[in-house]
Amino acid sequence: MALHEGPVQTLIDELGRLPGIGPKSAQRVAFYLLKVAPEDANRLAKAITEAKARITWCRRCFNMAEGELCTFCRDDRRDPSLLCVVQEAPDIVAVERTHEFHGRYHVLQGAISPIEGIGPEQLRVKELVRRVGEEGVQEVILATNPNIEGETTAMYVAKVLKPLGIRITRIASGLPVGGDLEYADEVTLGRAFEGRREVDA
């Protein structure tokens, strides 16, 4: 039996599908949205609809973009010889906060995870190899998460890129093992960039 009126329960159920939102949080957010002025709730709904309609994947690096290329790919001041490989788009924000990196990015859109059925073919690895060959990249910095999936992905990418004869480095583990890049503070992540090391594939 549903505990709430139909539309309320539907709202709670949908909010509960969001990452990091449990049943109690979903209920709290739903009740908050029902209490606010209609224009506030409508503004949130419009923001979600517009973001879904206007944001796509950058055709070069697979970051989020409004249009064909993202902000970083459009910026001519960034060093095209340096390429930082991250798992997900939010990781770019974490790296940018360090002010240590001034190159371009490549988003894999995930990590190798056999348990979840994600192999290299589900990631943007082929596109990375093509970019390295075509764009004059001299160093690839592997900034995947310091956990098992991130390490496995970094090792795989390093192995694939090794025949191209470029410098391949991995950010140092000033980051806690098992953590996510997205949640690292900028000082720790900055030190990790400074202490990056060569990767032996």
C-alpha positions as CSV (number, residue, x, y, z in Angstrom):
1,M,0.0,0.0,0.0
2,A,1.3,3.4,-0.9
3,L,2.0,5.7,2.1
4,H,1.4,8.9,0.2
5,E,-1.0,10.3,-2.4
6,G,-0.2,9.0,-5.9
7,P,1.8,12.0,-7.3
8,V,3.7,12.5,-4.0
9,Q,4.7,8.8,-4.0
10,T,5.8,9.0,-7.6
11,L,7.9,12.1,-6.8
12,I,9.5,10.4,-3.9
13,D,10.2,7.3,-6.0
14,E,11.8,9.3,-8.8
15,L,14.0,11.3,-6.3
16,G,15.0,8.1,-4.7
17,R,16.5,6.9,-7.9
18,L,19.1,9.7,-7.8
19,P,22.6,8.8,-6.7
20,G,23.2,9.4,-3.0
21,I,19.5,10.0,-2.2
22,G,18.1,7.4,0.1
23,P,14.3,6.9,0.9
24,K,14.4,9.5,3.8
25,S,16.2,12.1,1.8
26,A,13.9,11.6,-1.2
27,Q,10.9,12.1,1.1
28,R,12.5,15.2,2.7
29,V,13.2,16.8,-0.8
30,A,9.8,15.9,-2.1
31,F,8.0,17.6,0.9
32,Y,10.3,20.6,0.5
33,L,9.4,20.9,-3.2
34,L,5.7,20.7,-2.3
35,K,6.0,23.4,0.3
36,V,7.9,26.0,-1.8
37,A,6.2,28.5,-4.1
38,P,5.1,27.1,-7.4
39,E,7.5,29.4,-9.3
40,D,10.5,27.9,-7.3
41,A,9.5,24.3,-8.1
42,N,8.8,25.2,-11.8
43,R,12.3,26.9,-12.0
44,L,13.9,23.6,-10.9
45,A,11.8,21.6,-13.3
46,K,12.7,24.0,-16.2
47,A,16.5,23.9,-15.3
48,I,16.4,20.1,-15.5
49,T,14.5,20.1,-18.8
50,E,16.7,22.7,-20.3
51,A,19.9,21.0,-19.2
52,K,18.7,17.7,-20.7
53,A,17.7,19.4,-24.0
54,R,20.8,21.6,-24.4
55,I,23.7,19.7,-22.9
56,T,25.4,16.9,-24.9
57,W,28.9,15.3,-25.0
58,C,31.8,17.2,-26.5
59,R,32.7,15.5,-29.8
60,R,36.4,15.8,-29.0
61,C,36.9,15.0,-25.3
62,F,33.4,13.7,-24.1
63,N,33.0,16.3,-21.4
64,M,29.6,17.9,-21.1
65,A,29.1,20.6,-23.7
66,E,26.6,23.1,-24.9
67,G,27.3,22.8,-28.6
68,E,29.9,20.6,-30.4
69,L,32.9,21.4,-28.2
70,C,33.2,22.0,-24.4
71,T,34.7,25.1,-22.8
72,F,38.2,23.5,-22.5
73,C,38.3,22.2,-26.0
74,R,37.4,25.7,-27.3
75,D,40.1,27.5,-25.2
76,D,43.1,28.1,-27.4
77,R,45.2,29.1,-24.4
78,R,45.3,25.5,-23.1
79,D,48.3,23.3,-23.9
80,P,47.3,20.7,-26.6
81,S,50.4,18.6,-25.9
82,L,49.2,17.7,-22.4
83,L,46.2,15.5,-22.1
84,C,44.6,14.6,-18.7
85,V,42.5,11.4,-18.8
86,V,39.6,11.3,-16.2
87,Q,36.8,8.9,-15.6
88,E,33.8,11.2,-15.4
89,A,33.0,14.9,-16.3
90,P,32.8,16.1,-12.7
91,D,36.5,15.0,-12.2
92,I,37.5,17.9,-14.5
93,V,36.1,20.4,-12.0
94,A,38.2,18.8,-9.3
95,V,41.4,19.0,-11.4
96,E,40.7,22.6,-12.4
97,R,40.4,23.7,-8.8
98,T,44.1,22.8,-8.3
99,H,45.3,25.4,-10.8
100,E,48.1,22.9,-11.6
101,F,46.9,21.7,-15.0
102,H,46.7,23.8,-18.1
103,G,46.3,21.2,-20.9
104,R,43.2,19.5,-22.4
105,Y,41.1,16.7,-21.1
106,H,39.7,13.3,-22.2
107,V,36.7,11.8,-20.3
108,L,36.5,8.0,-20.4
109,Q,32.9,8.1,-19.2
110,G,33.5,5.3,-16.7
111,A,36.0,2.7,-15.5
112,I,36.7,-0.9,-16.2
113,S,34.6,-3.0,-13.8
114,P,34.0,-6.6,-14.7
115,I,31.5,-6.9,-11.8
116,E,29.3,-4.3,-13.4
117,G,29.9,-5.7,-16.9
118,I,32.0,-2.6,-18.0
119,G,34.9,-3.5,-20.2
120,P,37.3,-1.3,-22.2
121,E,35.0,-1.3,-25.2
122,Q,32.3,0.6,-23.2
123,L,34.8,3.4,-22.5
124,R,36.2,6.2,-24.8
125,V,39.6,4.5,-25.2
126,K,39.5,4.2,-29.0
127,E,38.8,7.9,-29.2
128,L,41.7,8.6,-26.9
129,V,44.1,6.7,-29.0
130,R,42.9,8.5,-32.1
131,R,43.3,11.9,-30.4
132,V,46.9,11.1,-29.2
133,G,47.8,10.2,-32.8
134,E,46.2,13.2,-34.4
135,E,46.6,16.1,-32.0
136,G,50.4,16.1,-31.3
137,V,49.9,15.0,-27.6
138,Q,53.3,14.5,-25.9
139,E,52.1,13.5,-22.4
140,V,49.0,11.7,-21.1
141,I,48.3,12.1,-17.4
142,L,46.2,9.3,-16.1
143,A,43.9,10.8,-13.4
144,T,41.5,8.0,-12.8
145,N,40.2,7.4,-9.3
146,P,42.7,5.8,-6.8
147,N,40.6,2.6,-6.3
148,I,40.7,-0.9,-7.9
149,E,38.6,0.1,-11.0
150,G,40.6,3.3,-11.5
151,E,43.9,1.6,-11.2
152,T,42.8,-1.2,-13.6
153,T,41.6,1.4,-16.1
154,A,44.9,3.4,-15.8
155,M,47.0,0.3,-16.4
156,Y,44.9,-0.7,-19.4
157,V,45.0,2.8,-21.0
158,A,48.8,2.9,-20.4
159,K,49.3,-0.4,-22.1
160,V,47.2,0.7,-25.1
161,L,49.1,4.0,-25.4
162,K,52.6,2.7,-24.9
163,P,53.2,1.8,-28.6
164,L,52.6,5.5,-29.5
165,G,55.9,6.5,-27.8
166,I,54.5,9.3,-25.7
167,R,55.1,10.1,-22.0
168,I,52.5,8.4,-19.8
169,T,52.2,9.5,-16.2
170,R,49.9,8.7,-13.3
171,I,48.9,11.2,-10.7
172,A,50.7,10.5,-7.4
173,S,48.6,9.0,-4.6
174,G,48.5,12.0,-2.3
175,L,44.9,11.0,-2.8
176,P,43.4,8.4,-0.4
177,V,43.2,5.0,-1.9
178,G,39.6,4.0,-2.5
179,G,38.5,7.6,-2.8
180,D,36.9,9.6,-5.6
181,L,38.7,12.4,-7.4
182,E,35.5,14.5,-7.4
183,Y,35.7,14.8,-3.6
184,A,39.4,15.5,-3.2
185,D,40.4,18.9,-1.8
186,E,42.5,21.0,-4.2
187,V,45.7,21.0,-2.2
188,T,45.8,17.2,-2.0
189,L,44.9,16.9,-5.7
190,G,47.4,19.6,-6.6
191,R,50.2,17.7,-4.9
192,A,49.1,14.6,-6.7
193,F,49.6,16.4,-10.0
194,E,53.0,17.7,-9.0
195,G,54.1,14.2,-7.9
196,R,52.9,12.3,-11.0
197,R,55.1,9.5,-12.2
198,E,55.9,7.6,-15.3
199,V,53.6,4.5,-15.9
200,D,55.2,1.3,-16.9
201,A,52.8,-0.6,-19.1
